[in-house]
Amino acid sequence: MATEGIEAVFLETHNWGKTAKFFQELGYELEFSTDHGSGRLRNGDGPYVFIAEVPEDREPQTRIVLKVPDADAFRAGSAAEVVTPFEDTHYGTKEMTVRDPDGRLWSLQAPAGN
């Protein structure tokens, strides 16, 4: 089974407010924000951007999230190193992390019901 393309871009930041404003000025609309420095923005029908604030002593990371329709049916190919298998998330999905041949991490996200 293949992925269904890019679902989202996950960004960590040291300043949620400034980063959210940056994306809003680029045409993204705030869909929701949490009470702990994170939230989701969207521009049209494309992938959403999820921003999460991290402490100053942590280097902000960026991860592209690929959509998987069924976690149970998905098998990573030989070019992908599975870093973490599909696990339930606190935000209602299942997520797997894989590493590409250049060492970049990618998130694969599936509905929790699968």
C-alpha positions, 0 to 999 in steps of 0.5 A, spaced: 500 500 500 502 506 498 501 513 501 496 518 499 501 524 499 502 530 503 497 531 509 501 536 513 507 540 515 509 539 522 513 545 525 516 546 531 518 553 533 520 557 539 515 562 538 508 560 537 505 567 536 510 570 531 510 563 527 502 563 526 502 570 524 507 569 519 503 564 516 497 568 517 500 573 513 502 568 507 494 567 507 493 561 512 487 561 516 487 559 523 483 552 524 484 552 531 489 553 537 491 549 543 492 552 550 499 550 550 502 553 544 500 549 538 495 550 533 493 548 526 493 553 520 490 551 513 490 555 506 485 552 501 485 545 500 492 543 501 496 540 506 495 544 513 501 546 517 501 544 524 505 549 529 508 547 536 512 551 541 518 548 544 523 550 549 529 555 547 534 549 549 531 545 544 532 545 536 526 546 532 524 541 527 520 540 521 517 534 519 513 532 513 507 528 514 504 523 509 497 520 509 496 513 510 489 510 509 490 504 513 495 503 518 494 495 518 495 494 511 501 499 510 508 496 509 514 500 509 519 498 503 526 496 503 528 504 502 525 506 508 528 505 515 522 504 520 524 508 526 517 507 530 511 503 528 504 505 528 502 508 535 496 511 537 497 519 538 494 523 543 490 527 537 486 521 535 491 518 529 496 513 528 503 515 527 509 511 524 516 515 523 521 512 518 527 515 516 529 516 508 536 514 505 539 521 507 537 520 514 531 525 514 525 523 518 518 522 515 511 521 519 506 517 516 499 518 519 493 514 519 486 514 522 486 511 529 480 506 527 484 502 522 
